[in-house]
Amino acid sequence: ESSNFALTDPDYSLFEVNMMETEMLEGLRNGLIGVKAGEECEILFNAKYGYGNRTFGIIPANSALLYRIWVVGVSNE
């Protein structure tokens, strides 16, 4: 908020991510490489690695995206 970021989802929920999924944003995929179970990370990337110049739902075109992630577990399956 101090950086003028709009916090759009105050509801934190658990979900599983498949790193091979082609639908995942490039910035998020790159930011998750090498994370380990139990780690907490913040992944910030610009629009080039997110939605670019497209509006996506309530996310305006050319938006930087910030994800705060708590890694519960990692599997090679």
C-alpha positions, -999 to 999 in steps of 0.1 A, spaced: 0 0 0 29 24 7 41 18 -28 6 26 -42 -1 -11 -49 -38 -20 -48 -43 -51 -27 -70 -70 -46 -73 -103 -28 -72 -102 10 -84 -138 11 -54 -162 13 -62 -197 3 -42 -229 -3 -39 -241 -38 -16 -265 -58 6 -252 -86 20 -274 -114 52 -258 -127 47 -275 -160 13 -258 -166 15 -236 -196 -12 -212 -183 10 -200 -154 23 -165 -157 60 -164 -168 69 -141 -139 53 -164 -113 69 -195 -128 104 -179 -128 99 -167 -93 90 -201 -80 121 -219 -93 142 -232 -65 118 -225 -36 117 -251 -9 90 -263 15 85 -240 45 98 -209 27 79 -177 23 86 -155 -7 74 -124 -24 75 -124 -62 73 -91 -79 74 -87 -117 65 -62 -143 38 -65 -170 62 -80 -195 61 -112 -174 25 -109 -164 -5 -98 -185 13 -73 -207 -8 -46 -222 -40 -67 -217 -66 -60 -190 -74 -92 -170 -105 -90 -149 -98 -62 -124 -61 -60 -132 -54 -31 -155 -31 -34 -185 6 -29 -179 3 -37 -142 32 -49 -121 21 -80 -100 32 -89 -65 25 -124 -51 32 -133 -15 36 -171 -12 41 -195 16 54 -228 3 37 -257 22 53 -285 2 72 -294 -29 69 -326 -50 87 -339 -81 56 -359 -92 
